[in-house]
Amino acid sequence: MGLNYLVQFFRLNKVLAIIVLAGTSISCSLNSEDVVEASFNLRFSTDTVFFDTIFSEIPSVTKRLKVYNDLNSSVNISSIHIDDPNTPYELTINGIEGTQFEDTRILANDSLLVLLKANIIDRDSLDPYVIENKLIFDKKDSEQEVFIFSWGQDANFIKDSVLACNTTWSKGKPYVVYNHMLVDSLCTLTIEPGTRIFSHIGSNIYIKGTINATGTPEERILFMNDRFDGNYSLYPGQWGGIIFLEGSKGNKVSYTDILNSEIGIWLGTPDDDEEPDLVLENSSIVNASEACLLGFTSDLEMTNCLLTNAGQMVFAGLAGGNYTLNHNTITNYSYGFFKNQPTVYVSMELELNDGTILQAPVKLNLYNNIIWGISPDEIELYDLNSKSFYLTMSNNLLRTTNEFLNQANNILNKDPLFIDPSVFDFQLDTLSPAVDAGLDIGITIDFNGNPRSVPPDIGAFER
């Protein structure tokens, strides 16, 4: 037994000795590794870190820069800094924020992650301005540079605000809406041509009074999200939308583009008359995560408009209402969505979450519209046979299997031959069946303000 103990003791100590020697060997290897401090070249993931338009006083998104050491030895960078000490850009390296870092080591065949963000001070400028700096990597005997570039834009900020009555917004500095804003009862917001309104995620524009947003073909009004980096200029659902509340009336929106909302326009303005609560002309609502336009027992007149790409219905008139649609292009090719609802849906009824049914008569006038998409039935008129559903129509191009709509010079199930729906170009090809197939109803211009021929083309765009 004593011999076995000695043998085991010898074996154990031999193993410990090997571990100690191995540890010593590893330690010596690490401590003896050469560190290069000069005459080496770094490799960068990009030669320019580009920020898209950044609003002053709002921190930018964070950009990433990878710095690679391709040598078999560690390198030491004497200094990493931005060339201007008053720069609006800030670095984060190894979890530490700053604008200058000394003696930064990158191990052999390893990399360093540099995070950059910007916080721009308002310069009281109406126009965008360039902000350009250099990120310097000082290696004692030489330097390497990476450019940092962005557009800055000062803005008027609207945060949880009830606007003063009879406010006017003008072009120049854009307006940035944070959280929500309200145009109150008996008040009017006038938006002049060329004005740009950007809304933060989740922000809504509520209209209880009146909005008069009148652009021109040359200076359109813009509503969209406030983030532009990467593909965010194309992502739907980045802000709430424009919500017209009960009591709002006399609204006019023309030559206006509403992009990337949850619901572009929510029209909930029930009243006892048939006067349009909203006149929408020569405008577009594109890329809505839910719907481009929802009307609830409301009165709408819509002419020369493009509504396209929504996660649910593109256009819906629910719980009754009066809807006059002339020369519109309303489509859903479902780019980025799984589509399971028709492009256009109009119904006398609406069931609420508590089971309550709202019901009112419908008056629907459809003239010279294109209603199209990827499904066999892109227009659904619920309760169409009811005596309280009043439909007048003529010269529309529709995708539908409903033979009842095969009347009044409507064209069914013929591809309208748009130029390129994938880039939202819904102008008509020369061979489109919609060319010269419309009814002259006195609309003399198209979406872009160009003159219409007689007979006109169906849809928002004149070929």
Secondary structure, DSSP 8 states (H G I E B T S, - for coil): -HHHHHHHHHHHHHHHHHHHHHHHHHHHHHHT--EE-SS---EES-SEEEEEEEETTS----EEEEEE--SSSEEEEEEEEES-TT-SEEEEETTEEESEEEEEEE-TT-EEEEEEEE-------SS-EEEEEEEEEE-SS-EEEEEEEEEEE--EEEEEEE--TTEEE-SSS-EEEEEEEEE-TT-EEEE-TT-EEEE-TT-EEEESSEEEEE--SSS-EEEEES--TTTGGG-S-SB-EEEE-TT--SEEEESEEEESBSEEEEE----SS-S-SEEEES-EEEEESSEEEEEEEEEEEEES-EEEEESS-SEEEEEEEEEEEES-EEEE--TTS---S-SEEE-SEEE-TTS-EEE--EEEEEES-EEEESSS--EEETTTTSTTEEEEEES-EE----GGGS-TT-EES----EEEGGGTEEEE-TT-TTTT-S---S--B-TTS-B--SS--SSS---
